[in-house]
Amino acid sequence: MLKKIVFAGLVLGLMAATAGAETLSKIAAVVNEEIITTRQLDARLGAQASGASGAGQQHQMLDMMISELLMQQRAEEIGIVVSDENIEKAITDVETQNNISREQLEQALIAQGLTMSRYRNQLTNQILRYKLTGREVQSKVDITRQEVRNYYQQHLEDYRQSAHTRLSRLSFPVTADSQQAQLDADLARRKLVEGASVDQVLLDLSGRTQVEGGDMGAFKPGELSPAFEEAITALEVGGISDVLTLGGMLHLLKVEERNSGGVADLANVEAEIGALLRKKKMEVKLEQWRNDLKGEAYIDIRL
């Protein structure tokens, strides 16, 4: 406490000694042994896309800056640092994900009113917060299997699936030589019945005929044309339709998967539920951790 009082006295002395500069920058808040100036606050407000700078926005931004400063102080206290390698990797990841060069990234930043230097500072703060919250909060968030089961039971309707059938197909254009198209379709069907996949038959026949096709995706009842729907009605998974004519082409359909609907098994959604619960619990603990940081700190707001 003595250290805080001494520091506060030094701040007051500094203010008295630089009274002539107060019109340029005042102290907006004292956070432990560091200050946030009105100049810093105005710069952050000016960087907002909305350009809003009312009293409400001012206090909201100051509160955010206080939280950021507290996290930086905590990170320094426990020895968490962000290296140049961390920043460079983050920038490289952005370039890779967006398939752009460093020069293109810099041009995109300029269009948003940012310099590379400011962008690196933003990344530094983001990585620092990620490392800090990972150590201080995320590592302490635990989700039990019972919590997952309870959530699943309480939200069964959220995991109800629609009935659907996944199909693949082979299609042969009916040209002037329709007999050849029929022969090709019959050959393809024999290969499928013997166990070849649609992709394999497609590859085998593509050199000698105009065959096309592949995975068609999944369809709910009523989404297929009546002719296709009728052709697969009695087929089990792996079943091959007879050759049917539609739209000037001969078609073969294969049922790759059938799902009659119902609720998804817990095993299939357990990871999804676990991630959802972990995120919710993380948000609660993160807010509690931030409040604890503020509660233990010396904060003097001067606005």
C-alpha positions, -999 to +999 in steps of 0.1 A: +000+000+000+029+024+008+042+018-027+009+027-042+006+059-020+041+070-030+034+064-066+002+084-064+022+113-049+047+111-078+018+112-103+004+143-086+038+160-086+042+152-123+008+167-130+017+199-112+051+201-130+035+198-164+003+218-159+009+236-192+007+203-211-026+192-195-046+205-223-028+181-246-030+149-224-044+142-190-045+111-169-076+091-176-069+063-151-042+050-128-039+012-129-016-001-102+017+017-111+008+027-147-014+053-163-037+055-192-038+090-207-066+108-224-045+110-255-043+072-256-080+069-249-088+094-277-066+075-301-085+042-294-118+060-298-107+075-330-098+041-344-133+028-340-151+023-372-182+041-359-163+071-348-186+074-318-170+094-289-198+101-264-194+097-227-208+062-228-184+050-254-156+068-237-161+050-204-167+017-221-134+020-240-116+031-209-129+000-191-116-022-219-082-005-218-080-010-181-087-047-185-061-050-212-035-032-191-043-055-161-038-085-183-005-072-196+006-066-160-004-101-149+014-116-179+046-097-170+042-108-134+041-145-142+066-143-170+045-148-201+061-132-232+053-130-269+084-136-291+091-122-326+087-158-338+052-160-323+042-128-342+058-138-374+041-172-373+007-155-368+013-132-397+024-161-419-008-180-409-029-151-420-011-149-453-015-187-459-052-188-449-060-159-473-035-169-500-019-135-501+017-122-500+032-099-474+029-070-498-008-078-503-014-080-466+002-046-461-020-031-488-051-046-471-040-032-437-035+003-453-070+001-467-083-005-431-062+024-418-036+002-402+002+001-405+022-031-402+037-018-370+002-013-354-010-046-368+020-064-351+012-046-319-024-058-321-012-094-328+011-091-298-017-082-275-040-109-289-013-136-285-005-124-250-042-126-240-045-160-255-014-173-237-025-157-204-061-169-204-049-203-215-028-206-184-049-187-159-084-198-170-086-224-198-063-249-181-087-249-151-119-255-171-129-292-169-159-309-185-171-342-171-188-370-191-217-366-168-221-330-177-221-340-214-247-367-208-269-343-189-268-317-216-275-344-243-306-356-224-319-320-219-314-311-256-324-342-275-344-323-300-313-303-310-297-336-322-326-350-341-316-359-376-338-358-408-342-390-428-319-389-458-303-411-485-269-405-499-264-415-536-238-417-562-245-421-599-231-429-634-247-412-664-242-419-701-254-394-728-277-410-754-262-400-787-269-411-822-256-445-812-280-452-784-272-490-785-236-483-775-248-461-746-269-490-734-240-514-737-218-491-717-245-487-690-250-524-688-212-530-685-210-504-657-239-520-638-222-554-639-190-539-626-209-522-597-228-554-589-194-572-588-182-548-561-165-520-579-170-485-566-187-458-587-154-438-588-135-469-600-160-476-628-160-439-637-122-441-640-123-474-660-148-462-686-139-425-689-113-433-717-138-450-740-171-433-734-186-400-722-196-413-688-200-388-660-211-389-624-198-395-588-212-386-554-246-369-556-248-360-519-277-366-495-314-362-502-344-359-480-376-377-490-393-357-518-361-339-530-353-364-558-372-365-591-400-390-591-381-413-615-350-414-593-371-417-562-389-448-576-357-463-588-341-464-553-372-470-532-366-507-527-328-506-526-308-513-495-274-497-488-250-507-516-279-515-539-277-506-576-307-494-596-317-507-630-306-485-660-332-457-663-336-430-689-341-394-679-332-361-696-315-377-727-292-398-706-290-433-692-285-434-654-273-458-628-279-450-591-261-465-561-273-461-525-243-453-505-261-445-472-295-445-457-305-427-425-340-432-412-337-401-389-341-401-352-317-387-325-280-388-332-260-412-309-243-395-280-210-409-292-214-390-324-220-356-308-200-360-276-171-339-288-194-312-301-213-310-268-180-310-248-167-281-269-199-261-264-199-267-226-163-258-224-169-225-242-197-216-219-178-225-188-148-207-201-168-175-206-181-175-170-146-182-155-130-156-178-154-129-166-148-140-130-110-139-135-112-104-150-133-092-121-108-107-097-080-089-114-098-056-110-108-063-074-071-069-065-058-039-084-054-003-075-076+015-101-082+053-100-104+066-128-100+103-133-126+110-160 
